[in-house]
Amino acid sequence: MVLRFTFGLVPIVAGADKFTDLLVNWDTYLNPNIASMLPFSAHVFMQIVGGIEIIAGLIVLAKPSIGGRIVMAWLICIALQLLAMGKYYDVAVRDLVMAIGAMSLARLSRVVT
């Protein structure tokens, strides 16, 4: 249950903060190469990301075996774009470790109900 609530609530909180920037200015974590290819601002993109994170968190709370895999893939994508940017290596490593935790949740939820 701890993993379920952690990987359900953290994406919801982080996703909601993409709309308020109370915790951090999320736009700085977007690779400028990706930002330059977008048809809209980096901030709008991060708000879209926030919406996706909220949905992913809700899926974890409802179906952790599926949501855990979604959050795992999402965290890996975030880490890869941070590594490609050549900045925030500490955050990239943290996200990869969190991805392992999300995968553990997905696998455990198939065994423990």
Secondary structure, 3 states (H helix, E strand, C coil): CHHHHHHHHHHHHHHHHCCCCCCCCHHHHCCHHHHHHCCCCHHHHHHHHHHHHHHHHHHHHHCHHHHHHHHHHHHHHHHHHHHHHCCCHHHHHHHHHHHHHHHHHHHHHHHCC
